Amino acid sequence: MIAFAPISLDELVGEAALLTRLDRKYLLPAAGLPELLNRMPSSVRMLEIGGQRSFGYRSVYFDTAGLDSYLAAAHGRRRRFKVRIRTYLDTGLDFVEVKTRGARGVTVKERIPYEGDGSRLGPAGHRYAHTVLADAGIPAEGLDFHAVMATYYRRTTLYVPETGSRVTLDSDLAWQLPDGSTTRMPDSVVVETKSARAASDVDRLLRSLGHRPCRISKYATGLAALRPDLPANKWHGVLRRHFTS
């Protein structure tokens, strides 16, 4: 396997913050990941912080009582959104993050630092979410968000200098409801390409290896796996093949 040169967090943010971007997700068998990495350009660099290259993440997702965020994703509505508190478990840093859809399907992520226990947004978090959603043209007045689900995983991040793009590799994925119900995806890796243009060299490499973008959302697909009462037609294939209760 290629021993990728390191890149620091400050360098990565400076070169490829990509808060507005085109995202493509792929589901690979964990056993197939070495082949992908071996085919990567030797110029690719891997995020390294304090000698570590794999990092623990927790995201607590918030939704309304009527699951407006989930249903917008399930029905493919153009004005869909996600609200979450993301915790970088190795450093303890927390952020309130709001993701919306921009023109031509691009993902727009905005975030602010957060101080709290991660189980509730609090007044400041609600105000921030309402402001971001309103600015994106999503009616937000009166929406009250509560914690619906948490997801846990480990992430490795690659930087592709030729295209100024990122690739994230998420493994050991697990989802948990507030009542403790849990589902896992132990044998698969979510590979996500994040670029400012339609497709990157890594997208083309993935296609050459027989992988195609798939419909998976860490929030919506995970909640569908844990809540079979919810509409989930667009994720049935992923749920059937990859999730383990």
Biotite code that builds the C-alpha atoms (Angstrom):
import biotite.structure as struc

atoms = struc.array([
    struc.Atom([0.000, 0.000, 0.000], chain_id="A", res_id=1, res_name="MET", atom_name="CA", element="C"),
    struc.Atom([1.220, 3.523, -0.778], chain_id="A", res_id=2, res_name="ILE", atom_name="CA", element="C"),
    struc.Atom([2.728, 5.305, 2.221], chain_id="A", res_id=3, res_name="ALA", atom_name="CA", element="C"),
    struc.Atom([0.997, 8.638, 1.621], chain_id="A", res_id=4, res_name="PHE", atom_name="CA", element="C"),
    struc.Atom([2.784, 11.808, 2.684], chain_id="A", res_id=5, res_name="ALA", atom_name="CA", element="C"),
    struc.Atom([1.067, 13.603, 5.566], chain_id="A", res_id=6, res_name="PRO", atom_name="CA", element="C"),
    struc.Atom([-0.882, 16.861, 5.433], chain_id="A", res_id=7, res_name="ILE", atom_name="CA", element="C"),
    struc.Atom([-1.733, 18.906, 8.519], chain_id="A", res_id=8, res_name="SER", atom_name="CA", element="C"),
    struc.Atom([-5.239, 20.069, 9.357], chain_id="A", res_id=9, res_name="LEU", atom_name="CA", element="C"),
    struc.Atom([-4.322, 23.720, 8.744], chain_id="A", res_id=10, res_name="ASP", atom_name="CA", element="C"),
    struc.Atom([-2.891, 22.841, 5.336], chain_id="A", res_id=11, res_name="GLU", atom_name="CA", element="C"),
    struc.Atom([-5.951, 20.768, 4.437], chain_id="A", res_id=12, res_name="LEU", atom_name="CA", element="C"),
    struc.Atom([-8.363, 23.534, 5.389], chain_id="A", res_id=13, res_name="VAL", atom_name="CA", element="C"),
    struc.Atom([-6.279, 26.049, 3.471], chain_id="A", res_id=14, res_name="GLY", atom_name="CA", element="C"),
    struc.Atom([-6.098, 23.904, 0.343], chain_id="A", res_id=15, res_name="GLU", atom_name="CA", element="C"),
    struc.Atom([-9.543, 22.264, 0.338], chain_id="A", res_id=16, res_name="ALA", atom_name="CA", element="C"),
    struc.Atom([-12.045, 23.575, 2.889], chain_id="A", res_id=17, res_name="ALA", atom_name="CA", element="C"),
    struc.Atom([-14.851, 22.696, 0.422], chain_id="A", res_id=18, res_name="LEU", atom_name="CA", element="C"),
    struc.Atom([-17.776, 23.800, 2.574], chain_id="A", res_id=19, res_name="LEU", atom_name="CA", element="C"),
    struc.Atom([-19.655, 24.225, -0.725], chain_id="A", res_id=20, res_name="THR", atom_name="CA", element="C"),
    struc.Atom([-19.049, 21.146, -2.847], chain_id="A", res_id=21, res_name="ARG", atom_name="CA", element="C"),
    struc.Atom([-20.288, 18.233, -4.895], chain_id="A", res_id=22, res_name="LEU", atom_name="CA", element="C"),
    struc.Atom([-20.408, 15.025, -2.859], chain_id="A", res_id=23, res_name="ASP", atom_name="CA", element="C"),
    struc.Atom([-20.476, 11.471, -4.172], chain_id="A", res_id=24, res_name="ARG", atom_name="CA", element="C"),
    struc.Atom([-20.714, 8.445, -1.889], chain_id="A", res_id=25, res_name="LYS", atom_name="CA", element="C"),
    struc.Atom([-19.614, 4.884, -2.647], chain_id="A", res_id=26, res_name="TYR", atom_name="CA", element="C"),
    struc.Atom([-20.019, 1.726, -0.566], chain_id="A", res_id=27, res_name="LEU", atom_name="CA", element="C"),
    struc.Atom([-17.036, -0.596, -0.802], chain_id="A", res_id=28, res_name="LEU", atom_name="CA", element="C"),
    struc.Atom([-16.420, -3.900, 0.925], chain_id="A", res_id=29, res_name="PRO", atom_name="CA", element="C"),
    struc.Atom([-13.779, -3.304, 3.572], chain_id="A", res_id=30, res_name="ALA", atom_name="CA", element="C"),
    struc.Atom([-11.643, -5.974, 1.923], chain_id="A", res_id=31, res_name="ALA", atom_name="CA", element="C"),
    struc.Atom([-11.598, -3.934, -1.298], chain_id="A", res_id=32, res_name="GLY", atom_name="CA", element="C"),
    struc.Atom([-10.182, -0.764, 0.247], chain_id="A", res_id=33, res_name="LEU", atom_name="CA", element="C"),
    struc.Atom([-6.474, -1.709, -0.154], chain_id="A", res_id=34, res_name="PRO", atom_name="CA", element="C"),
    struc.Atom([-6.912, -2.039, -3.931], chain_id="A", res_id=35, res_name="GLU", atom_name="CA", element="C"),
    struc.Atom([-8.375, 1.467, -4.123], chain_id="A", res_id=36, res_name="LEU", atom_name="CA", element="C"),
    struc.Atom([-5.567, 2.951, -2.031], chain_id="A", res_id=37, res_name="LEU", atom_name="CA", element="C"),
    struc.Atom([-2.894, 1.157, -4.053], chain_id="A", res_id=38, res_name="ASN", atom_name="CA", element="C"),
    struc.Atom([-4.281, 2.713, -7.243], chain_id="A", res_id=39, res_name="ARG", atom_name="CA", element="C"),
    struc.Atom([-4.331, 6.252, -5.868], chain_id="A", res_id=40, res_name="MET", atom_name="CA", element="C"),
    struc.Atom([-1.826, 8.765, -7.325], chain_id="A", res_id=41, res_name="PRO", atom_name="CA", element="C"),
    struc.Atom([1.400, 8.889, -5.328], chain_id="A", res_id=42, res_name="SER", atom_name="CA", element="C"),
    struc.Atom([0.872, 12.651, -4.888], chain_id="A", res_id=43, res_name="SER", atom_name="CA", element="C"),
    struc.Atom([-2.122, 12.058, -2.589], chain_id="A", res_id=44, res_name="VAL", atom_name="CA", element="C"),
    struc.Atom([-1.569, 13.189, 1.003], chain_id="A", res_id=45, res_name="ARG", atom_name="CA", element="C"),
    struc.Atom([-3.235, 11.848, 4.160], chain_id="A", res_id=46, res_name="MET", atom_name="CA", element="C"),
    struc.Atom([-4.450, 13.979, 7.057], chain_id="A", res_id=47, res_name="LEU", atom_name="CA", element="C"),
    struc.Atom([-2.238, 13.481, 10.102], chain_id="A", res_id=48, res_name="GLU", atom_name="CA", element="C"),
    struc.Atom([-2.742, 15.061, 13.526], chain_id="A", res_id=49, res_name="ILE", atom_name="CA", element="C"),
    struc.Atom([-0.442, 14.245, 16.411], chain_id="A", res_id=50, res_name="GLY", atom_name="CA", element="C"),
    struc.Atom([0.870, 11.174, 14.609], chain_id="A", res_id=51, res_name="GLY", atom_name="CA", element="C"),
    struc.Atom([-2.662, 9.801, 14.059], chain_id="A", res_id=52, res_name="GLN", atom_name="CA", element="C"),
    struc.Atom([-4.270, 9.189, 10.675], chain_id="A", res_id=53, res_name="ARG", atom_name="CA", element="C"),
    struc.Atom([-7.600, 7.656, 11.727], chain_id="A", res_id=54, res_name="SER", atom_name="CA", element="C"),
    struc.Atom([-10.010, 9.628, 13.880], chain_id="A", res_id=55, res_name="PHE", atom_name="CA", element="C"),
    struc.Atom([-13.184, 8.891, 15.826], chain_id="A", res_id=56, res_name="GLY", atom_name="CA", element="C"),
    struc.Atom([-16.321, 10.893, 14.991], chain_id="A", res_id=57, res_name="TYR", atom_name="CA", element="C"),
    struc.Atom([-19.743, 11.177, 16.598], chain_id="A", res_id=58, res_name="ARG", atom_name="CA", element="C"),
    struc.Atom([-22.623, 13.024, 14.973], chain_id="A", res_id=59, res_name="SER", atom_name="CA", element="C"),
    struc.Atom([-25.866, 13.612, 16.864], chain_id="A", res_id=60, res_name="VAL", atom_name="CA", element="C"),
    struc.Atom([-28.647, 14.408, 14.389], chain_id="A", res_id=61, res_name="TYR", atom_name="CA", element="C"),
    struc.Atom([-31.550, 16.673, 15.230], chain_id="A", res_id=62, res_name="PHE", atom_name="CA", element="C"),
    struc.Atom([-34.966, 16.729, 13.595], chain_id="A", res_id=63, res_name="ASP", atom_name="CA", element="C"),
    struc.Atom([-38.458, 18.035, 14.219], chain_id="A", res_id=64, res_name="THR", atom_name="CA", element="C"),
    struc.Atom([-41.263, 16.039, 15.817], chain_id="A", res_id=65, res_name="ALA", atom_name="CA", element="C"),
    struc.Atom([-42.589, 15.411, 12.308], chain_id="A", res_id=66, res_name="GLY", atom_name="CA", element="C"),
    struc.Atom([-39.127, 14.371, 11.004], chain_id="A", res_id=67, res_name="LEU", atom_name="CA", element="C"),
    struc.Atom([-39.066, 17.131, 8.380], chain_id="A", res_id=68, res_name="ASP", atom_name="CA", element="C"),
    struc.Atom([-35.370, 16.593, 7.676], chain_id="A", res_id=69, res_name="SER", atom_name="CA", element="C"),
    struc.Atom([-35.721, 12.836, 7.234], chain_id="A", res_id=70, res_name="TYR", atom_name="CA", element="C"),
    struc.Atom([-38.833, 13.032, 5.043], chain_id="A", res_id=71, res_name="LEU", atom_name="CA", element="C"),
    struc.Atom([-37.275, 15.673, 2.788], chain_id="A", res_id=72, res_name="ALA", atom_name="CA", element="C"),
    struc.Atom([-34.419, 13.243, 2.104], chain_id="A", res_id=73, res_name="ALA", atom_name="CA", element="C"),
    struc.Atom([-36.701, 10.213, 1.726], chain_id="A", res_id=74, res_name="ALA", atom_name="CA", element="C"),
    struc.Atom([-38.857, 11.988, -0.840], chain_id="A", res_id=75, res_name="HIS", atom_name="CA", element="C"),
    struc.Atom([-35.992, 13.711, -2.663], chain_id="A", res_id=76, res_name="GLY", atom_name="CA", element="C"),
    struc.Atom([-37.177, 17.239, -2.007], chain_id="A", res_id=77, res_name="ARG", atom_name="CA", element="C"),
    struc.Atom([-34.938, 19.967, -3.333], chain_id="A", res_id=78, res_name="ARG", atom_name="CA", element="C"),
    struc.Atom([-35.004, 22.025, -0.137], chain_id="A", res_id=79, res_name="ARG", atom_name="CA", element="C"),
    struc.Atom([-33.660, 19.411, 2.223], chain_id="A", res_id=80, res_name="ARG", atom_name="CA", element="C"),
    struc.Atom([-31.390, 19.907, 5.195], chain_id="A", res_id=81, res_name="PHE", atom_name="CA", element="C"),
    struc.Atom([-29.584, 18.292, 8.112], chain_id="A", res_id=82, res_name="LYS", atom_name="CA", element="C"),
    struc.Atom([-28.849, 19.655, 11.566], chain_id="A", res_id=83, res_name="VAL", atom_name="CA", element="C"),
    struc.Atom([-26.270, 17.947, 13.756], chain_id="A", res_id=84, res_name="ARG", atom_name="CA", element="C"),
    struc.Atom([-23.667, 18.333, 16.461], chain_id="A", res_id=85, res_name="ILE", atom_name="CA", element="C"),
    struc.Atom([-20.417, 16.807, 15.274], chain_id="A", res_id=86, res_name="ARG", atom_name="CA", element="C"),
    struc.Atom([-17.849, 15.757, 17.855], chain_id="A", res_id=87, res_name="THR", atom_name="CA", element="C"),
    struc.Atom([-14.243, 14.971, 17.023], chain_id="A", res_id=88, res_name="TYR", atom_name="CA", element="C"),
    struc.Atom([-13.733, 12.318, 19.676], chain_id="A", res_id=89, res_name="LEU", atom_name="CA", element="C"),
    struc.Atom([-9.935, 12.439, 19.696], chain_id="A", res_id=90, res_name="ASP", atom_name="CA", element="C"),
    struc.Atom([-9.839, 16.171, 20.459], chain_id="A", res_id=91, res_name="THR", atom_name="CA", element="C"),
    struc.Atom([-13.213, 16.770, 22.104], chain_id="A", res_id=92, res_name="GLY", atom_name="CA", element="C"),
    struc.Atom([-14.072, 19.602, 19.702], chain_id="A", res_id=93, res_name="LEU", atom_name="CA", element="C"),
    struc.Atom([-17.789, 20.079, 18.960], chain_id="A", res_id=94, res_name="ASP", atom_name="CA", element="C"),
    struc.Atom([-19.566, 22.003, 16.202], chain_id="A", res_id=95, res_name="PHE", atom_name="CA", element="C"),
    struc.Atom([-23.180, 22.714, 15.337], chain_id="A", res_id=96, res_name="VAL", atom_name="CA", element="C"),
    struc.Atom([-23.401, 21.987, 11.604], chain_id="A", res_id=97, res_name="GLU", atom_name="CA", element="C"),
    struc.Atom([-26.237, 22.734, 9.192], chain_id="A", res_id=98, res_name="VAL", atom_name="CA", element="C"),
    struc.Atom([-26.176, 21.264, 5.696], chain_id="A", res_id=99, res_name="LYS", atom_name="CA", element="C"),
    struc.Atom([-28.426, 22.471, 2.879], chain_id="A", res_id=100, res_name="THR", atom_name="CA", element="C"),
    struc.Atom([-28.621, 21.990, -0.883], chain_id="A", res_id=101, res_name="ARG", atom_name="CA", element="C"),
    struc.Atom([-27.436, 24.769, -3.146], chain_id="A", res_id=102, res_name="GLY", atom_name="CA", element="C"),
    struc.Atom([-27.781, 25.283, -6.886], chain_id="A", res_id=103, res_name="ALA", atom_name="CA", element="C"),
    struc.Atom([-27.210, 22.224, -9.107], chain_id="A", res_id=104, res_name="ARG", atom_name="CA", element="C"),
    struc.Atom([-27.244, 19.852, -6.161], chain_id="A", res_id=105, res_name="GLY", atom_name="CA", element="C"),
    struc.Atom([-24.145, 21.136, -4.395], chain_id="A", res_id=106, res_name="VAL", atom_name="CA", element="C"),
    struc.Atom([-23.881, 20.596, -0.649], chain_id="A", res_id=107, res_name="THR", atom_name="CA", element="C"),
    struc.Atom([-23.481, 23.710, 1.488], chain_id="A", res_id=108, res_name="VAL", atom_name="CA", element="C"),
    struc.Atom([-22.213, 23.161, 5.041], chain_id="A", res_id=109, res_name="LYS", atom_name="CA", element="C"),
    struc.Atom([-22.069, 25.891, 7.654], chain_id="A", res_id=110, res_name="GLU", atom_name="CA", element="C"),
    struc.Atom([-21.002, 25.469, 11.256], chain_id="A", res_id=111, res_name="ARG", atom_name="CA", element="C"),
    struc.Atom([-20.110, 27.173, 14.524], chain_id="A", res_id=112, res_name="ILE", atom_name="CA", element="C"),
    struc.Atom([-18.253, 25.919, 17.617], chain_id="A", res_id=113, res_name="PRO", atom_name="CA", element="C"),
    struc.Atom([-20.511, 24.366, 20.258], chain_id="A", res_id=114, res_name="TYR", atom_name="CA", element="C"),
    struc.Atom([-20.261, 24.021, 24.012], chain_id="A", res_id=115, res_name="GLU", atom_name="CA", element="C"),
    struc.Atom([-22.571, 21.537, 25.711], chain_id="A", res_id=116, res_name="GLY", atom_name="CA", element="C"),
    struc.Atom([-23.272, 17.843, 26.181], chain_id="A", res_id=117, res_name="ASP", atom_name="CA", element="C"),
    struc.Atom([-24.247, 17.161, 22.574], chain_id="A", res_id=118, res_name="GLY", atom_name="CA", element="C"),
    struc.Atom([-27.740, 15.899, 23.400], chain_id="A", res_id=119, res_name="SER", atom_name="CA", element="C"),
    struc.Atom([-29.529, 19.211, 22.793], chain_id="A", res_id=120, res_name="ARG", atom_name="CA", element="C"),
    struc.Atom([-28.987, 22.223, 20.605], chain_id="A", res_id=121, res_name="LEU", atom_name="CA", element="C"),
    struc.Atom([-29.885, 24.811, 23.199], chain_id="A", res_id=122, res_name="GLY", atom_name="CA", element="C"),
    struc.Atom([-31.048, 28.357, 22.367], chain_id="A", res_id=123, res_name="PRO", atom_name="CA", element="C"),
    struc.Atom([-27.867, 29.370, 20.520], chain_id="A", res_id=124, res_name="ALA", atom_name="CA", element="C"),
    struc.Atom([-27.910, 26.220, 18.390], chain_id="A", res_id=125, res_name="GLY", atom_name="CA", element="C"),
    struc.Atom([-31.567, 26.687, 17.518], chain_id="A", res_id=126, res_name="HIS", atom_name="CA", element="C"),
    struc.Atom([-30.991, 30.309, 16.553], chain_id="A", res_id=127, res_name="ARG", atom_name="CA", element="C"),
    struc.Atom([-28.080, 29.329, 14.339], chain_id="A", res_id=128, res_name="TYR", atom_name="CA", element="C"),
    struc.Atom([-30.020, 26.521, 12.636], chain_id="A", res_id=129, res_name="ALA", atom_name="CA", element="C"),
    struc.Atom([-33.015, 28.775, 12.022], chain_id="A", res_id=130, res_name="HIS", atom_name="CA", element="C"),
    struc.Atom([-30.803, 31.506, 10.536], chain_id="A", res_id=131, res_name="THR", atom_name="CA", element="C"),
    struc.Atom([-28.954, 29.152, 8.170], chain_id="A", res_id=132, res_name="VAL", atom_name="CA", element="C"),
    struc.Atom([-32.168, 27.479, 7.014], chain_id="A", res_id=133, res_name="LEU", atom_name="CA", element="C"),
    struc.Atom([-33.943, 30.789, 6.456], chain_id="A", res_id=134, res_name="ALA", atom_name="CA", element="C"),
    struc.Atom([-30.981, 32.073, 4.430], chain_id="A", res_id=135, res_name="ASP", atom_name="CA", element="C"),
    struc.Atom([-31.261, 28.915, 2.287], chain_id="A", res_id=136, res_name="ALA", atom_name="CA", element="C"),
    struc.Atom([-34.945, 29.605, 1.628], chain_id="A", res_id=137, res_name="GLY", atom_name="CA", element="C"),
    struc.Atom([-36.238, 26.907, 3.994], chain_id="A", res_id=138, res_name="ILE", atom_name="CA", element="C"),
    struc.Atom([-39.053, 28.092, 6.289], chain_id="A", res_id=139, res_name="PRO", atom_name="CA", element="C"),
    struc.Atom([-37.685, 27.624, 9.784], chain_id="A", res_id=140, res_name="ALA", atom_name="CA", element="C"),
    struc.Atom([-39.778, 29.789, 12.090], chain_id="A", res_id=141, res_name="GLU", atom_name="CA", element="C"),
    struc.Atom([-41.239, 27.700, 14.888], chain_id="A", res_id=142, res_name="GLY", atom_name="CA", element="C"),
    struc.Atom([-39.221, 24.561, 14.113], chain_id="A", res_id=143, res_name="LEU", atom_name="CA", element="C"),
    struc.Atom([-38.056, 22.843, 17.285], chain_id="A", res_id=144, res_name="ASP", atom_name="CA", element="C"),
    struc.Atom([-35.225, 20.355, 16.908], chain_id="A", res_id=145, res_name="PHE", atom_name="CA", element="C"),
    struc.Atom([-34.600, 17.409, 19.218], chain_id="A", res_id=146, res_name="HIS", atom_name="CA", element="C"),
    struc.Atom([-31.979, 14.646, 19.150], chain_id="A", res_id=147, res_name="ALA", atom_name="CA", element="C"),
    struc.Atom([-33.144, 11.739, 16.976], chain_id="A", res_id=148, res_name="VAL", atom_name="CA", element="C"),
    struc.Atom([-30.081, 9.558, 16.413], chain_id="A", res_id=149, res_name="MET", atom_name="CA", element="C"),
    struc.Atom([-26.312, 9.374, 16.829], chain_id="A", res_id=150, res_name="ALA", atom_name="CA", element="C"),
    struc.Atom([-23.811, 7.830, 14.467], chain_id="A", res_id=151, res_name="THR", atom_name="CA", element="C"),
    struc.Atom([-20.248, 6.759, 15.269], chain_id="A", res_id=152, res_name="TYR", atom_name="CA", element="C"),
    struc.Atom([-17.397, 5.929, 12.891], chain_id="A", res_id=153, res_name="TYR", atom_name="CA", element="C"),
    struc.Atom([-13.691, 6.262, 12.212], chain_id="A", res_id=154, res_name="ARG", atom_name="CA", element="C"),
    struc.Atom([-12.515, 8.505, 9.388], chain_id="A", res_id=155, res_name="ARG", atom_name="CA", element="C"),
    struc.Atom([-9.366, 8.784, 7.297], chain_id="A", res_id=156, res_name="THR", atom_name="CA", element="C"),
    struc.Atom([-9.088, 11.838, 5.035], chain_id="A", res_id=157, res_name="THR", atom_name="CA", element="C"),
    struc.Atom([-7.092, 12.136, 1.807], chain_id="A", res_id=158, res_name="LEU", atom_name="CA", element="C"),
    struc.Atom([-6.177, 15.261, -0.125], chain_id="A", res_id=159, res_name="TYR", atom_name="CA", element="C"),
    struc.Atom([-5.814, 15.040, -3.920], chain_id="A", res_id=160, res_name="VAL", atom_name="CA", element="C"),
    struc.Atom([-3.650, 18.010, -4.977], chain_id="A", res_id=161, res_name="PRO", atom_name="CA", element="C"),
    struc.Atom([-4.256, 17.707, -8.739], chain_id="A", res_id=162, res_name="GLU", atom_name="CA", element="C"),
    struc.Atom([-7.944, 18.547, -8.285], chain_id="A", res_id=163, res_name="THR", atom_name="CA", element="C"),
    struc.Atom([-7.910, 20.236, -4.868], chain_id="A", res_id=164, res_name="GLY", atom_name="CA", element="C"),
    struc.Atom([-10.403, 17.643, -3.674], chain_id="A", res_id=165, res_name="SER", atom_name="CA", element="C"),
    struc.Atom([-10.878, 15.493, -0.594], chain_id="A", res_id=166, res_name="ARG", atom_name="CA", element="C"),
    struc.Atom([-11.691, 11.829, -0.166], chain_id="A", res_id=167, res_name="VAL", atom_name="CA", element="C"),
    struc.Atom([-12.967, 10.504, 3.157], chain_id="A", res_id=168, res_name="THR", atom_name="CA", element="C"),
    struc.Atom([-12.953, 6.841, 4.170], chain_id="A", res_id=169, res_name="LEU", atom_name="CA", element="C"),
    struc.Atom([-15.430, 5.993, 6.947], chain_id="A", res_id=170, res_name="ASP", atom_name="CA", element="C"),
    struc.Atom([-15.347, 2.590, 8.664], chain_id="A", res_id=171, res_name="SER", atom_name="CA", element="C"),
    struc.Atom([-16.669, 0.878, 11.815], chain_id="A", res_id=172, res_name="ASP", atom_name="CA", element="C"),
    struc.Atom([-19.997, 2.639, 11.349], chain_id="A", res_id=173, res_name="LEU", atom_name="CA", element="C"),
    struc.Atom([-22.692, 2.333, 14.004], chain_id="A", res_id=174, res_name="ALA", atom_name="CA", element="C"),
    struc.Atom([-26.016, 4.114, 14.543], chain_id="A", res_id=175, res_name="TRP", atom_name="CA", element="C"),
    struc.Atom([-27.919, 4.443, 17.818], chain_id="A", res_id=176, res_name="GLN", atom_name="CA", element="C"),
    struc.Atom([-31.353, 5.730, 18.812], chain_id="A", res_id=177, res_name="LEU", atom_name="CA", element="C"),
    struc.Atom([-31.901, 7.527, 22.132], chain_id="A", res_id=178, res_name="PRO", atom_name="CA", element="C"),
    struc.Atom([-33.434, 4.314, 23.554], chain_id="A", res_id=179, res_name="ASP", atom_name="CA", element="C"),
    struc.Atom([-30.180, 2.432, 22.873], chain_id="A", res_id=180, res_name="GLY", atom_name="CA", element="C"),
    struc.Atom([-31.319, 0.526, 19.770], chain_id="A", res_id=181, res_name="SER", atom_name="CA", element="C"),
    struc.Atom([-28.258, 0.064, 17.559], chain_id="A", res_id=182, res_name="THR", atom_name="CA", element="C"),
    struc.Atom([-27.437, -1.035, 14.029], chain_id="A", res_id=183, res_name="THR", atom_name="CA", element="C"),
    struc.Atom([-24.038, -1.452, 12.382], chain_id="A", res_id=184, res_name="ARG", atom_name="CA", element="C"),
    struc.Atom([-22.379, -1.725, 8.998], chain_id="A", res_id=185, res_name="MET", atom_name="CA", element="C"),
    struc.Atom([-19.308, -3.779, 9.942], chain_id="A", res_id=186, res_name="PRO", atom_name="CA", element="C"),
    struc.Atom([-18.087, -5.050, 6.585], chain_id="A", res_id=187, res_name="ASP", atom_name="CA", element="C"),
    struc.Atom([-18.343, -1.937, 4.428], chain_id="A", res_id=188, res_name="SER", atom_name="CA", element="C"),
    struc.Atom([-16.548, 1.378, 4.042], chain_id="A", res_id=189, res_name="VAL", atom_name="CA", element="C"),
    struc.Atom([-18.231, 4.599, 2.937], chain_id="A", res_id=190, res_name="VAL", atom_name="CA", element="C"),
    struc.Atom([-15.969, 6.396, 0.485], chain_id="A", res_id=191, res_name="VAL", atom_name="CA", element="C"),
    struc.Atom([-16.988, 9.977, -0.190], chain_id="A", res_id=192, res_name="GLU", atom_name="CA", element="C"),
    struc.Atom([-15.458, 12.286, -2.761], chain_id="A", res_id=193, res_name="THR", atom_name="CA", element="C"),
    struc.Atom([-15.797, 16.018, -2.130], chain_id="A", res_id=194, res_name="LYS", atom_name="CA", element="C"),
    struc.Atom([-14.879, 18.278, -4.998], chain_id="A", res_id=195, res_name="SER", atom_name="CA", element="C"),
    struc.Atom([-15.673, 21.681, -6.410], chain_id="A", res_id=196, res_name="ALA", atom_name="CA", element="C"),
    struc.Atom([-16.374, 20.240, -9.835], chain_id="A", res_id=197, res_name="ARG", atom_name="CA", element="C"),
    struc.Atom([-18.564, 17.500, -11.267], chain_id="A", res_id=198, res_name="ALA", atom_name="CA", element="C"),
    struc.Atom([-16.148, 14.576, -10.923], chain_id="A", res_id=199, res_name="ALA", atom_name="CA", element="C"),
    struc.Atom([-12.641, 14.051, -9.644], chain_id="A", res_id=200, res_name="SER", atom_name="CA", element="C"),
    struc.Atom([-9.877, 11.693, -10.689], chain_id="A", res_id=201, res_name="ASP", atom_name="CA", element="C"),
    struc.Atom([-10.817, 9.499, -7.733], chain_id="A", res_id=202, res_name="VAL", atom_name="CA", element="C"),
    struc.Atom([-14.392, 9.234, -9.021], chain_id="A", res_id=203, res_name="ASP", atom_name="CA", element="C"),
    struc.Atom([-13.014, 7.984, -12.319], chain_id="A", res_id=204, res_name="ARG", atom_name="CA", element="C"),
    struc.Atom([-10.718, 5.542, -10.508], chain_id="A", res_id=205, res_name="LEU", atom_name="CA", element="C"),
    struc.Atom([-13.639, 4.185, -8.481], chain_id="A", res_id=206, res_name="LEU", atom_name="CA", element="C"),
    struc.Atom([-15.648, 3.665, -11.668], chain_id="A", res_id=207, res_name="ARG", atom_name="CA", element="C"),
    struc.Atom([-12.735, 1.857, -13.298], chain_id="A", res_id=208, res_name="SER", atom_name="CA", element="C"),
    struc.Atom([-12.739, -0.544, -10.334], chain_id="A", res_id=209, res_name="LEU", atom_name="CA", element="C"),
    struc.Atom([-16.441, -1.235, -10.813], chain_id="A", res_id=210, res_name="GLY", atom_name="CA", element="C"),
    struc.Atom([-17.841, 1.035, -8.101], chain_id="A", res_id=211, res_name="HIS", atom_name="CA", element="C"),
    struc.Atom([-20.720, 3.423, -8.728], chain_id="A", res_id=212, res_name="ARG", atom_name="CA", element="C"),
    struc.Atom([-22.123, 6.217, -6.568], chain_id="A", res_id=213, res_name="PRO", atom_name="CA", element="C"),
    struc.Atom([-24.896, 4.977, -4.300], chain_id="A", res_id=214, res_name="CYS", atom_name="CA", element="C"),
    struc.Atom([-27.710, 6.458, -2.294], chain_id="A", res_id=215, res_name="ARG", atom_name="CA", element="C"),
    struc.Atom([-26.681, 6.522, 1.330], chain_id="A", res_id=216, res_name="ILE", atom_name="CA", element="C"),
    struc.Atom([-27.078, 9.190, 3.986], chain_id="A", res_id=217, res_name="SER", atom_name="CA", element="C"),
    struc.Atom([-25.549, 8.644, 7.394], chain_id="A", res_id=218, res_name="LYS", atom_name="CA", element="C"),
    struc.Atom([-28.621, 10.222, 8.938], chain_id="A", res_id=219, res_name="TYR", atom_name="CA", element="C"),
    struc.Atom([-31.494, 9.134, 6.756], chain_id="A", res_id=220, res_name="ALA", atom_name="CA", element="C"),
    struc.Atom([-30.305, 5.644, 5.815], chain_id="A", res_id=221, res_name="THR", atom_name="CA", element="C"),
    struc.Atom([-29.281, 4.908, 9.389], chain_id="A", res_id=222, res_name="GLY", atom_name="CA", element="C"),
    struc.Atom([-32.632, 6.072, 10.746], chain_id="A", res_id=223, res_name="LEU", atom_name="CA", element="C"),
    struc.Atom([-34.439, 3.979, 8.138], chain_id="A", res_id=224, res_name="ALA", atom_name="CA", element="C"),
    struc.Atom([-32.473, 0.926, 9.298], chain_id="A", res_id=225, res_name="ALA", atom_name="CA", element="C"),
    struc.Atom([-33.515, 1.537, 12.907], chain_id="A", res_id=226, res_name="LEU", atom_name="CA", element="C"),
    struc.Atom([-37.081, 2.660, 12.158], chain_id="A", res_id=227, res_name="ARG", atom_name="CA", element="C"),
    struc.Atom([-38.689, 0.237, 9.677], chain_id="A", res_id=228, res_name="PRO", atom_name="CA", element="C"),
    struc.Atom([-41.965, 2.160, 10.053], chain_id="A", res_id=229, res_name="ASP", atom_name="CA", element="C"),
    struc.Atom([-40.495, 5.050, 8.039], chain_id="A", res_id=230, res_name="LEU", atom_name="CA", element="C"),
    struc.Atom([-40.644, 5.347, 4.223], chain_id="A", res_id=231, res_name="PRO", atom_name="CA", element="C"),
    struc.Atom([-37.310, 4.129, 2.845], chain_id="A", res_id=232, res_name="ALA", atom_name="CA", element="C"),
    struc.Atom([-37.811, 2.907, -0.731], chain_id="A", res_id=233, res_name="ASN", atom_name="CA", element="C"),
    struc.Atom([-34.748, 4.732, -2.102], chain_id="A", res_id=234, res_name="LYS", atom_name="CA", element="C"),
    struc.Atom([-32.443, 2.957, 0.384], chain_id="A", res_id=235, res_name="TRP", atom_name="CA", element="C"),
    struc.Atom([-33.836, -0.590, 0.314], chain_id="A", res_id=236, res_name="HIS", atom_name="CA", element="C"),
    struc.Atom([-30.864, -2.010, -1.616], chain_id="A", res_id=237, res_name="GLY", atom_name="CA", element="C"),
    struc.Atom([-28.301, -0.513, 0.757], chain_id="A", res_id=238, res_name="VAL", atom_name="CA", element="C"),
    struc.Atom([-30.293, -1.558, 3.837], chain_id="A", res_id=239, res_name="LEU", atom_name="CA", element="C"),
    struc.Atom([-30.644, -5.134, 2.633], chain_id="A", res_id=240, res_name="ARG", atom_name="CA", element="C"),
    struc.Atom([-27.014, -5.650, 1.635], chain_id="A", res_id=241, res_name="ARG", atom_name="CA", element="C"),
    struc.Atom([-24.988, -3.693, 4.149], chain_id="A", res_id=242, res_name="HIS", atom_name="CA", element="C"),
    struc.Atom([-26.690, -3.209, 7.525], chain_id="A", res_id=243, res_name="PHE", atom_name="CA", element="C"),
    struc.Atom([-26.588, -5.565, 10.506], chain_id="A", res_id=244, res_name="THR", atom_name="CA", element="C"),
    struc.Atom([-28.915, -5.137, 13.480], chain_id="A", res_id=245, res_name="SER", atom_name="CA", element="C"),
])
